[in-house]
Amino acid sequence: MTRVGLGVDLHPLVPGRPLVLGGVVVPSARGLGGHSDADVLCHAVGEALLGALALGDLGRHFPDTDPQWAGASSLALLERVLALVRARGGRPVNVDATVLAQAPRLGPYLDAMAERLAGVLGLAREAVSVKAKSPEGLGLLGREEGIAALAVVAVEVTA
C-alpha cells in the first residue's frame, strides 16, 4: 500500500543564525529562528513522513520545551523520523518539496539540498525534487520576514 503525507513549515528570519535549508548552509545575513536549526525544508519533509503514517507531528516527537533538541540538526531529526516510519513498515518512495523565499535566491543550492535529503532518506537522487518559489513580494514571506516549505512524500507500507 502507498500512503501520502503533506508537510508544511514556516520560521522567521532572524539575525545571528546561519540559514540552513535541506541541511545546506546558504549564504545569508539572517538565518531561521527556532529551537533546532529551524531548517524548514527538513521539517516539512519530516512532517510529511509522519503524516503519511498518522504518527503526529514534529512537535510531538521533538518538543521545543525539551532542551535536548536545542540547536539540533534537522537532518538528524529527519533520520529519527525515518526510523519511526521504518518501525511501522514504511519506506519513502519519493519527495516533492518547495521552499518559499523572497531572498536569498536558492537556485544554486537546490541540487545540494536534494542530494542531502536523498542521502538521509536512502533514496536515489532522482526520487527527490526540491524547488524554490518567490512569493513575489506578497505577505510576510514577500517582506522577507520568514521562509516556508511544503513537502509531499509517498511512503510504501508493507506491515
N, C-alpha and C positions, 0 to 999 in steps of 0.2 A: 504494500500500500504506500502511496506517496501522499505526504501531508505538506501543506504550505504554511509558512509563517510570515508575518509582516512586522517589521521593526521600525521604530521612529525614535530619534533622539535629538535633543537641542541643548546647547550650552552657551553661556555668554562668553564673549571675548573680553579678556582681562589682561592688563599689563603684568609683566614679570613671570610669565609662564611660557614654555615652549608650545608651539602649535603642533599637535600630534594627530594625524589622521591616517587610519589604517596601519598604525604602527610606524609611520614615516614622519620624521620631523620636517615640517615645511617652514622655510624661512618666513618669518613674520614678526612684526613689532609686538604683537599680542598673541596669547595662546588662549585656550579654553579653560574656563573656571569650572571646578568641580572637585569632588572628593578624591577620585582617582586621577589619572592623567587626562580625563574628560574627553577621550577620543570618541567623538560622536559616531564615526563610521563603524568602529568595532562595537560600540554599544548598540547601534541599530541592527547589526548582523547578529549579535548575541540575543537581542530581544526577539528577532525573527526566529532564531533557532529554538528558543524557549517556547515561543508562541506556537510553533508547529506541533509541539508535543504537549501543549497546555501545561507547561511547567512554571507558570508565573512569569515574573519579570526580573530584571537585574536587581532592582531594589530589594526584592525578597531574598535573593541569594547573596547579595553583596551590599548590605545596608550602609548608607553613609553615616550612620551612627556608630559603626564598628571601626575603630582605629586601625585594624589590620589592613583595611583597604585604602587607607590614606596614601595618595600618590601612586597607587598600584598601576602597573602596566595593563592597559585594556586588552592587549594581546594575550597576556597571562590570564585575565578574566575570561577571555574568549576560549582559551584552552580548557578552563574549568567548566564552562558552559558545554563545550563539546563533549567532555567526559560525562556530564549529566545526560545529554542526548544519547550518547552511545550506551549508557547504562540502561536506557529504555528501549534499546534495539534500533536506534535511529542512526542514519548515516546521511550527511549532507550530500546532495546531488549537484546543486548549483546555487550561486548567489548573484543577484542583480541589485546593485546599490547605487544611490545617487547622493552626492553631497551638495547642499545648497549653501553657497557662499558668494557674497559680493566681491570680497577680496580676502586673501590673495588669489591670483589666478592659479588654479590647481592642475591644469592640463599637463605640465611637465612631470607631475608626481603620481598621476593616476595609475600608470603601469606598475610602479613600485608598490603602491597600495594594494593593488590586485594580487601581486606576487606574494606580498606578506600574508594577506588573508588566505590565499590558496595554500600556502605552506602550513599555516596553523590548522586549517580545516582539512588537510590531507586531500585537497582537490587539485586536479590539473589546472594550470593557469587559464586554460580556455573555458573553464567552468565558472570563472569569477569575473563579473563585469562591474567596474567602478567608473561612474560617470560624474561629471560636475555640471551644475547649472547655476547661472546667475539669477538672482531674484529681480534683476533689472531695476534696482533702486527702490523696490517696494517693501514696505513694512520693516520690522525690526531686523530682518536679515539684510535687506537692502540698505539700511542705515548702518550696517556693519556692527550691530550690537551683539551678534552671535552667529553661530554656524549650526546647521541642522543636517541630518542624514536620514535617509529612508532605505530600507532593505527588504527584499523578498527572498526567501530561501525555500527551496524544495528539499524535503527530507524523506528518504526512503525508510520505512519502518518494517522490520522483519519479525519483531517479537509481538 
